[in-house]
Amino acid sequence: MTLEEKRRAKYPDTEVFHYYNANPKNRITGDCPIRAICTALELPYNQVVMEMAEFQCKTGYDASSHEGIDRYLQSKGWHKNKQPRKIDNTKYTGREFCKEVQSHRHWYAPNIVANIGGHHIVAIMSGKINDIWDSSDGCIGNYWEPTR
């Protein structure tokens, strides 16, 4: 069994998660902002790496910081939404948020970049987290979607 097959077996698809590694070398590294952004924007991984590096040189914002991610996505026509809350003001888990997206697709863009669990960034594609591990138990923080 290849390493990729082992990873897929460890993290099987669910109704809110799809195993996907956008890293072209199939590396498991701390590149979650790059993986999430290139996946959600449907751009090549290396293009996003280069653009974010150039963006960092121009602005001084670290490409993996929340400020750098926010400003880069703004430059691509995306806007930031505050952390969603339920009616009782409790936070959504990734699982709950994905189910909300699936049931209210007309309210949400098909592709979303979201902060989850405090420090992790994921792509949510049509209501499923696309990433190298299932973080759907973490709380959703701010999220970005294309400006309509």
Backbone hydrogen bonds in HBPLUS format (Angstrom, degrees):
<---DONOR---> <-ACCEPTOR-->    atom                        ^
c    i                          cat <-CA-CA->   ^        H-A-AA   ^      H-
h    n   atom  resd res      DA  || num        DHA   H-A  angle D-A-AA Bond
n    s   type  num  typ     dist DA aas  dist angle  dist       angle   num
A0006-LYS N   A0002-THR O   2.95 MM   4  6.26 152.7  2.02 149.3 157.3     1
A0007-ARG N   A0003-LEU O   2.92 MM   4  6.21 156.4  1.97 151.7 157.7     2
A0008-ARG N   A0004-GLU O   2.98 MM   4  6.24 162.3  2.02 150.6 155.2     3
A0009-ALA N   A0005-GLU O   2.95 MM   4  6.12 148.8  2.05 141.8 150.4     4
A0010-LYS N   A0006-LYS O   2.91 MM   4  6.13 148.6  2.01 144.9 153.7     5
A0011-TYR N   A0007-ARG O   2.93 MM   4  6.14 147.6  2.04 148.1 156.8     6
A0014-THR N   A0017-PHE O   2.92 MM   3  5.01 161.1  1.96 137.4 142.5     7
A0129-ILE N   A0016-VAL O   2.86 MM 113  6.05 166.0  1.88 138.8 134.0     8
A0018-HIS N   A0129-ILE O   2.74 MM 111  6.00 157.6  1.79 170.7 165.1     9
A0131-ASP N   A0018-HIS O   3.24 MM 113  6.72 147.1  2.35 153.9 163.5    10
A0020-TYR N   A0131-ASP O   2.83 MM 111  4.88 162.9  1.85 123.4 128.7    11
A0026-ASN N   A0023-ASN O   2.78 MM   3  5.00 158.6  1.83 116.6 121.8    12
A0034-ILE N   A0031-ASP O   3.05 MM   3  5.49 116.6  2.46 112.0 126.6    13
A0035-ARG N   A0031-ASP O   2.97 MM   4  6.22 169.6  1.98 161.7 165.1    14
A0036-ALA N   A0032-CYS O   2.88 MM   4  5.88 167.7  1.89 152.0 155.7    15
A0037-ILE N   A0033-PRO O   2.92 MM   4  5.96 165.4  1.94 146.5 151.2    16
A0038-CYS N   A0034-ILE O   2.92 MM   4  5.97 172.5  1.92 156.9 159.3    17
A0039-THR N   A0035-ARG O   3.06 MM   4  6.00 152.1  2.15 139.8 148.0    18
A0040-ALA N   A0036-ALA O   2.92 MM   4  6.05 173.3  1.93 153.2 155.4    19
A0041-LEU N   A0037-ILE O   2.86 MM   4  5.84 163.1  1.89 153.7 158.8    20
A0042-GLU N   A0038-CYS O   2.93 MM   4  5.50 111.3  2.42 125.0 138.5    21
A0043-LEU N   A0038-CYS O   2.95 MM   5  4.83 152.4  2.02 135.7 144.0    22
A0042-GLU N   A0039-THR O   3.20 MM   3  4.99 145.0  2.33  94.1 104.4    23
A0047-GLN N   A0044-PRO O   3.08 MM   3  5.28 123.8  2.41 102.1 116.5    24
A0048-VAL N   A0044-PRO O   3.15 MM   4  6.55 157.7  2.20 156.2 162.0    25
A0049-VAL N   A0045-TYR O   2.97 MM   4  6.31 158.1  2.01 154.4 161.3    26
A0050-MET N   A0046-ASN O   3.01 MM   4  6.17 166.1  2.03 145.9 149.1    27
A0051-GLU N   A0047-GLN O   2.88 MM   4  6.07 167.2  1.90 153.0 157.1    28
A0052-MET N   A0048-VAL O   2.85 MM   4  5.86 162.8  1.88 149.7 154.7    29
A0053-ALA N   A0049-VAL O   2.97 MM   4  6.11 149.1  2.07 144.2 152.9    30
A0054-GLU N   A0050-MET O   2.93 MM   4  6.17 163.0  1.96 152.7 157.0    31
A0055-PHE N   A0051-GLU O   2.81 MM   4  5.95 156.1  1.86 145.4 153.0    32
A0056-GLN N   A0052-MET O   2.86 MM   4  5.99 150.4  1.95 139.2 146.8    33
A0057-CYS N   A0053-ALA O   2.98 MM   4  6.29 155.4  2.04 146.6 152.9    34
A0058-LYS N   A0054-GLU O   2.95 MM   4  6.23 154.5  2.01 149.8 156.7    35
A0059-THR N   A0055-PHE O   2.88 MM   4  5.99 160.2  1.92 152.4 157.6    36
A0060-GLY N   A0056-GLN O   2.71 MM   4  5.00 150.1  1.80 136.8 145.0    37
A0065-SER N   A0062-ASP O   2.99 MM   3  5.28 160.5  2.03 112.5 118.9    38
A0069-ILE N   A0065-SER O   2.87 MM   4  6.11 166.9  1.88 159.1 162.3    39
A0070-ASP N   A0066-HIS O   2.89 MM   4  5.95 164.2  1.92 145.1 150.2    40
A0071-ARG N   A0067-GLU O   2.94 MM   4  6.07 167.8  1.95 149.6 153.1    41
A0072-TYR N   A0068-GLY O   2.91 MM   4  5.95 157.4  1.96 146.1 153.1    42
A0073-LEU N   A0069-ILE O   2.91 MM   4  6.05 168.9  1.93 154.0 157.2    43
A0074-GLN N   A0070-ASP O   2.92 MM   4  6.12 152.1  2.00 145.1 153.6    44
A0075-SER N   A0071-ARG O   3.00 MM   4  6.21 149.3  2.09 141.2 148.8    45
A0075-SER N   A0072-TYR O   3.07 MM   3  5.11 117.3  2.48  94.3 109.6    46
A0076-LYS N   A0073-LEU O   2.99 MM   3  4.99 141.1  2.14  97.6 109.5    47
A0078-TRP N   A0073-LEU O   2.91 MM   5  5.20 158.7  1.95 143.2 141.4    48
A0077-GLY N   A0074-GLN O   2.97 MM   3  5.08 163.3  2.00 110.2 113.2    49
A0147-THR N   A0077-GLY O   2.85 MM  70  5.87 169.9  1.86 154.1 153.7    50
A0079-HIS N   A0145-GLU O   2.89 MM  66  5.76 164.1  1.91 162.9 159.7    51
A0145-GLU N   A0079-HIS O   3.12 MM  66  5.76 151.8  2.20 152.9 159.0    52
A0081-ASN N   A0143-TYR O   2.64 MM  62  5.29 161.3  1.67 165.7 172.6    53
A0143-TYR N   A0081-ASN O   3.10 MM  62  5.29 156.6  2.16 138.6 145.9    54
A0086-LYS N   A0090-THR O   2.90 MM   4  5.43 170.3  1.91 160.9 164.0    55
A0089-ASN N   A0086-LYS O   2.81 MM   3  5.01 156.2  1.87 118.7 121.2    56
A0140-ILE N   A0092-TYR O   2.91 MM  48  5.83 164.3  1.93 157.1 160.5    57
A0097-PHE N   A0093-THR O   2.90 MM   4  6.11 163.5  1.93 155.3 160.1    58
A0094-GLY N   A0138-GLY O   2.73 MM  44  5.76 135.8  1.92 165.6 178.2    59
A0098-CYS N   A0094-GLY O   2.87 MM   4  6.01 162.9  1.90 151.2 155.9    60
A0095-ARG N   A0136-SER O   2.80 MM  41  4.82 142.8  1.94 145.1 133.7    61
A0099-LYS N   A0095-ARG O   3.05 MM   4  6.29 157.4  2.10 146.7 152.8    62
A0100-GLU N   A0096-GLU O   2.94 MM   4  6.17 148.6  2.04 143.0 152.1    63
A0101-VAL N   A0097-PHE O   2.84 MM   4  6.17 158.1  1.88 153.7 159.5    64
A0102-GLN N   A0098-CYS O   2.85 MM   4  6.11 160.6  1.89 150.0 155.5    65
A0103-SER N   A0099-LYS O   2.96 MM   4  6.14 149.2  2.06 143.1 150.7    66
A0104-HIS N   A0100-GLU O   2.92 MM   4  5.97 129.8  2.18 144.1 156.9    67
A0107-TRP N   A0104-HIS O   2.84 MM   3  5.53 157.5  1.89 122.6 129.7    68
A0126-SER N   A0110-PRO O   2.65 MM  16  4.73 173.1  1.65 156.5 158.2    69
A0112-ILE N   A0124-ILE O   2.85 MM  12  4.96 148.7  1.94 143.1 152.1    70
A0124-ILE N   A0112-ILE O   2.72 MM  12  4.96 167.1  1.73 151.5 154.1    71
A0113-VAL N   A0144-TRP O   3.02 MM  31  5.12 161.9  2.06 141.8 147.7    72
A0144-TRP N   A0113-VAL O   2.70 MM  31  5.12 164.5  1.72 159.1 164.8    73
A0114-ALA N   A0122-VAL O   2.89 MM   8  5.38 163.3  1.91 152.4 158.0    74
A0122-VAL N   A0114-ALA O   2.85 MM   8  5.38 159.4  1.90 153.2 160.0    75
A0115-ASN N   A0142-ASN O   2.98 MM  27  5.66 170.1  1.99 175.8 175.0    76
A0141-GLY N   A0115-ASN O   2.71 MM  26  4.97 168.9  1.72 148.4 145.9    77
A0116-ILE N   A0120-HIS O   2.78 MM   4  5.29 163.5  1.81 147.2 151.8    78
A0120-HIS N   A0116-ILE O   3.28 MM   4  5.29 145.4  2.41 145.9 151.1    79
A0117-GLY N   A0139-CYS O   2.80 MM  22  5.01 159.1  1.84 139.2 146.1    80
A0130-ASN N   A0123-ALA O   2.83 MM   7  5.53 168.4  1.84 163.2 165.2    81
A0125-MET N   A0128-LYS O   2.82 MM   3  5.26 154.1  1.89 154.1 147.2    82
A0128-LYS N   A0125-MET O   3.05 MM   3  5.26 146.5  2.16 107.5 117.3    83
A0138-GLY N   A0135-SER O   2.96 MM   3  5.72 163.5  1.99 126.1 131.3    84
